[in-house]
Amino acid sequence: MSKIVIFAFKGDFMRFIHVLLNALDLNEKGIETKIVIEGEATKLISELVSEKSPLYNLFKKVREKNLVAGVCKLCSQKMGTLESSIKEGFTILEDMNGHAGMAPFIKQGYIVITL
């Protein structure tokens, strides 16, 4: 069985909607799926957890299915969302010089997709 991890780097809504939709679709089709929120996508954290956001309901489904592997520490710090990420209970990933590395996922058999 395939395992997919989607590293979401871009911070625009349209791209992130597709990250969420693909993660849910893959998961529903029996493919183990995780999302890593990286790069400028970390700026979306506050939006994702706000009930006023158009991404909220979709992201809520992703969280209910435990599909978020974590958030990059240094990128979320740079984008001003580290504290929010911690408060929301996200795993903070920092294994690659403070950033979320791909190697741990590859070692676990995940195929890496970047969006």
C-alpha positions as CSV (number, residue, x, y, z in Angstrom):
1,M,0.0,0.0,0.0
2,S,1.2,3.5,-0.9
3,K,2.0,6.1,1.7
4,I,1.9,9.8,0.7
5,V,3.1,12.9,2.5
6,I,2.3,16.2,0.9
7,F,4.6,19.0,1.8
8,A,2.6,22.2,1.4
9,F,5.0,25.1,0.7
10,K,2.9,27.8,-1.0
11,G,0.7,30.1,1.0
12,D,-2.1,30.8,-1.5
13,F,-5.7,29.5,-0.8
14,M,-6.2,27.8,-4.1
15,R,-3.2,25.7,-3.9
16,F,-3.8,24.8,-0.2
17,I,-7.4,23.9,-0.9
18,H,-6.0,21.3,-3.3
19,V,-3.6,20.0,-0.7
20,L,-6.6,19.4,1.6
21,L,-8.8,17.9,-1.0
22,N,-6.1,15.5,-2.2
23,A,-5.2,14.5,1.3
24,L,-8.8,13.7,2.1
25,D,-9.4,11.9,-1.2
26,L,-6.2,9.8,-0.9
27,N,-7.1,8.9,2.7
28,E,-10.7,7.9,1.8
29,K,-9.3,5.6,-0.9
30,G,-7.2,3.8,1.6
31,I,-3.9,5.5,1.0
32,E,-2.1,6.5,4.2
33,T,-1.7,10.3,3.8
34,K,0.0,13.1,5.8
35,I,0.4,16.8,5.3
36,V,3.4,18.9,6.4
37,I,2.8,22.6,6.5
38,E,6.0,24.2,5.4
39,G,7.4,27.5,3.9
40,E,4.9,30.3,3.3
41,A,2.0,27.9,3.8
42,T,2.6,28.3,7.5
43,K,1.2,31.8,7.3
44,L,-2.2,30.1,6.7
45,I,-2.3,28.5,10.2
46,S,-4.4,31.3,11.8
47,E,-6.8,31.2,8.9
48,L,-7.1,27.5,8.9
49,V,-8.3,27.4,12.5
50,S,-10.6,30.4,12.2
51,E,-14.3,29.5,11.8
52,K,-14.6,32.6,9.6
53,S,-12.1,31.2,7.0
54,P,-13.4,29.5,3.9
55,L,-10.8,26.8,4.5
56,Y,-12.0,26.1,8.1
57,N,-14.5,23.2,7.4
58,L,-12.2,21.4,5.0
59,F,-9.3,21.8,7.4
60,K,-11.4,20.6,10.2
61,K,-12.1,17.3,8.3
62,V,-8.4,16.9,7.7
63,R,-7.6,17.4,11.4
64,E,-10.4,15.0,12.5
65,K,-8.7,12.3,10.3
66,N,-5.3,13.2,11.9
67,L,-3.8,13.9,8.5
68,V,-1.5,16.8,9.6
69,A,1.9,15.4,10.4
70,G,3.2,18.8,11.6
71,V,4.3,22.3,11.0
72,C,7.8,23.6,10.2
73,K,9.2,25.3,13.2
74,L,11.4,28.0,11.5
75,C,9.0,28.8,8.8
76,S,6.1,29.2,11.2
77,Q,8.3,31.3,13.4
78,K,9.2,33.5,10.4
79,M,5.5,33.8,9.3
80,G,4.5,34.7,12.9
81,T,2.4,31.5,13.4
82,L,4.6,29.4,15.7
83,E,2.7,30.3,18.9
84,S,-0.6,29.7,17.2
85,S,0.6,26.3,15.9
86,I,1.7,25.3,19.3
87,K,-1.5,26.5,20.9
88,E,-3.5,24.5,18.3
89,G,-1.6,21.4,19.3
90,F,0.3,20.8,16.0
91,T,3.5,18.8,16.1
92,I,6.3,21.2,15.5
93,L,8.8,19.7,13.0
94,E,12.4,20.8,13.2
95,D,14.6,17.8,12.4
96,M,16.4,19.5,9.5
97,N,18.3,22.4,11.0
98,G,15.0,23.8,12.4
99,H,12.9,22.9,9.4
100,A,10.7,19.9,8.6
101,G,12.8,17.3,6.9
102,M,11.6,14.9,4.3
103,A,14.1,12.1,5.3
104,P,12.0,10.8,8.2
105,F,9.0,10.3,6.0
106,I,11.0,8.7,3.2
107,K,12.5,6.3,5.8
108,Q,9.0,5.3,6.8
109,G,8.1,4.6,3.2
110,Y,6.3,7.7,2.2
111,I,6.3,9.2,-1.3
112,V,6.9,12.9,-1.0
113,I,4.7,15.3,-3.0
114,T,5.4,19.0,-2.9
115,L,2.7,21.6,-3.6
